[in-house]
Amino acid sequence: MSYAVIISKSVQKQIDILPDDVSMRVLEKIQNLADEPRPDGVVKLKNFDNEYRIRVGDYRIRYEINDESQLVRILQCKHRRDVYKNHK
């Protein structure tokens, strides 16, 4: 059972400006979400029904899972000091 992973243009820009070694690791983690949307080390975000985050060094990937339609939507990929600012 594979999930479809959706990355918006704005999130793709966030990934594009990351250092090369970090962006490679981030893309690998995102690709793995298609097979396992809740991998080891994932943290469910409080106050949100379906939002999770995974850690890649000092960077965080925030995403939401829709199990009914088997979608993983990437919401943000930023440095840990920026990822939790102004999100709702």
N, C-alpha and C positions, 0 to 999 in steps of 0.2 A: 504494500500500500504506500504509494509515493505521493507526496504533497507537491503542489505547484508553488514555486517561490516567486513572489512579486517584488521587484525593486523599482521604486519610482525614480524619475530623473533627478530629483533633488537628493535622494539618498545615493544614487550613483555618483553624483558630484562630490558628496562627502567622502565616498570611498576613493575617488580619483585623486583627491588632494592628500591622501595619507601617504606616509613614506612607503616606498616600494615593498620592503619586506613585510610591513604590517598589512598592506592591502592584499598581498598574496595570501596571508594567513586568514584575513577576514573573508575573502572570497571562498576559500576552502571551507571555512566554518559555515558560510551561507549555503554553499552547495550541499553540505552534509545535512542541513535542515530538511531537505526534500525527503530524505530517507528516515531521519529521526528528528522530529520537530522539538523533542524535549530530551536533548542529550545530557550526559553526565555533566554536572557543573552549572546547569541552567538555573536561573533564579526567577521565580514568579514574582512579578511586581505587585506590591500591595496596592489596594484601592483600584485595581484594574481586573476585569474578569479574565481576559485572555492575553495579557501582555507579559512578555518574558524578556530576559536579557542574558546574553552570554559575554564572557570576558575574553578579550584577545589582548594580552599585555595590559597597557594602560588605556585601551580603547574598549568601548562597549557597543554591542549590537542590540538595539531594542527592536522587538518584533512582536506581532500578534499572530495567534493561531486560530483558524476557523476549522474545526474538525468536521463540521457538516459538509462544507464544500471542499475540504482538503486543501486549504490555502494557507501559506505562510507569507505574511506581508511584512517586509522590512520597513521599520518606521524611522530609525536613525542609526547612524554609525559614526560616533564621535568620541573624542577624548573623554575620559571619565569625569573630568571637571565640568564639561559642557553638556553631557548627554541628558541630564535630568532637569536642566533649566527650561522653563516655559513649555512644558509638555502637558497636554491634556487629552 
